Amino acid sequence: MDGRRRQSNFGRAYQLTDETPVYVISVAAQLSGLHPQTLRQYDRLGLVSPDRTAGRGRRYSARDIELLRTVQQLSQEEGINLAGIKRIIELENQVAALQARVAELSNAVEGAAAAMQQREAAVHASYRRDLVPYQDVQQASALVVWRPKRATEQ
């Protein structure tokens, strides 16, 4: 196995990513440097949510392993309690979602601006370009004084 693609029994290839749940709890514990019971506790607290097999066994992804290492670092090195770590993870997920939304909206704005420029160019291209005769208009210099009629004059 080359770490990226694996051939299944049905001849279909699938892509392994950081999100693919492949590690059982004992392997995930070794890779993260934590005890399996700690992984179970983190799962119960909602800090890390591994996928489940049909038999309810936990399967961890590479991203889950990285998150477990981050939780351990925040807990042991920074002294943050598990409730604080959970809030940090939630806020980081929220920031990532908002950044993705900003990127999506930026792309939409850029697309709309490009479409608007194309429509503007089409309008400018439709302008008549033939010559129009020019006549110099003389301005009259007469002065006209207007006085409204008074109510008594009517």
C-alpha positions in Angstrom: 0.0 0.0 0.0 1.5 3.4 -1.0 -0.4 5.4 1.6 -2.6 7.1 -0.9 -4.6 4.5 -2.9 -5.7 1.1 -2.0 -7.5 -1.4 -4.2 -10.7 -2.8 -2.7 -12.1 -6.3 -3.3 -14.5 -4.9 -6.0 -11.8 -3.4 -8.1 -12.6 0.2 -7.2 -9.9 2.5 -6.0 -10.6 5.0 -3.2 -8.6 7.9 -2.0 -7.2 7.9 1.5 -7.2 11.4 3.0 -6.6 12.9 6.4 -10.3 12.4 7.1 -10.4 8.7 6.3 -11.0 6.7 9.5 -8.5 3.8 9.5 -7.0 3.5 12.9 -8.4 1.3 15.7 -8.3 2.7 19.2 -5.1 0.9 20.2 -3.2 2.2 17.2 -4.6 5.7 17.7 -3.5 5.6 21.3 0.1 4.6 20.3 0.2 7.3 17.6 -1.1 10.0 19.9 0.9 9.0 22.9 -2.2 8.6 25.0 -3.9 5.7 26.9 -6.9 4.1 25.1 -9.0 4.9 28.1 -8.1 8.6 27.7 -9.3 8.4 24.1 -12.6 7.0 25.2 -13.0 9.8 27.7 -12.2 12.4 25.1 -14.8 10.8 22.9 -17.4 10.9 25.7 -16.6 14.6 26.3 -16.9 15.4 22.6 -13.3 16.6 22.2 -12.6 14.0 19.5 -15.4 12.3 17.6 -14.0 9.2 15.7 -16.2 7.4 13.2 -17.8 4.2 14.2 -17.9 0.8 12.5 -21.1 -1.3 12.2 -20.1 -3.0 15.5 -19.7 0.4 17.2 -15.9 0.2 17.3 -14.0 3.5 17.0 -12.0 4.3 13.9 -9.7 7.3 14.1 -8.4 9.4 11.1 -5.0 11.1 10.8 -6.8 14.4 11.6 -8.2 12.8 14.8 -4.7 11.8 15.8 -3.5 15.3 15.2 -6.4 16.7 17.3 -5.6 14.2 20.1 -2.0 15.5 20.1 -3.2 19.1 20.3 -5.6 18.3 23.2 -2.7 16.7 25.0 -0.4 19.7 24.4 -3.1 22.2 25.5 -3.8 20.1 28.6 -0.3 19.2 29.7 1.8 22.1 28.5 -0.6 25.0 28.6 -2.6 23.8 31.7 -6.0 24.3 30.0 -8.8 22.2 31.4 -10.9 19.9 29.1 -13.9 22.3 29.0 -11.6 25.1 27.8 -10.0 22.8 25.3 -13.4 21.9 23.9 -14.3 25.5 23.6 -11.0 26.3 21.8 -11.7 23.4 19.4 -15.2 24.7 18.7 -14.0 28.2 18.1 -11.2 27.0 15.8 -13.8 25.0 13.8 -16.0 28.0 13.7 -13.2 30.2 12.4 -12.3 27.6 9.7 -15.9 27.4 8.6 -16.1 31.2 8.4 -12.9 31.4 6.5 -14.3 28.9 4.0 -17.5 30.9 3.7 -15.5 34.2 3.1 -13.5 32.5 0.4 -16.7 31.2 -1.2 -18.3 34.6 -1.1 -15.1 36.3 -2.4 -15.2 33.9 -5.4 -18.9 34.7 -6.0 -18.1 38.4 -5.9 -15.2 38.0 -8.3 -17.4 36.0 -10.6 -20.2 38.6 -10.5 -17.7 41.4 -11.1 -16.3 39.6 -14.2 -19.9 39.0 -15.5 -20.7 42.6 -14.9 -17.6 43.7 -16.8 -18.5 41.4 -19.7 -22.1 42.9 -19.8 -20.7 46.4 -19.7 -18.3 45.7 -22.5 -21.2 44.3 -24.6 -23.2 47.4 -24.0 -20.3 49.6 -25.0 -19.7 47.5 -28.1 -23.4 48.1 -29.1 -23.0 51.9 -29.2 -23.4 53.5 -32.6 -20.1 54.6 -34.0 -21.3 56.5 -37.2 -20.8 60.2 -37.6 -23.5 62.6 -36.5 -23.6 66.1 -38.0 -22.8 68.9 -35.6 -24.7 72.2 -35.6 -23.5 75.1 -33.6 -26.5 76.4 -31.6 -26.5 80.2 -31.1 -27.5 81.3 -27.7 -30.0 84.2 -27.6 -28.9 87.0 -25.3 -32.4 88.4 -24.7 -33.4 89.1 -21.2 -37.0 88.4 -20.2 -38.5 89.7 -17.0 -41.4 87.8 -15.6 -43.7 89.3 -13.1 -46.5 87.3 -11.6 -50.0 88.8 -11.8 -51.3 90.0 -8.5 -54.5 88.8 -7.2 -56.1 92.2 -7.7 -55.2 92.3 -11.4 -57.0 89.1 -12.4 
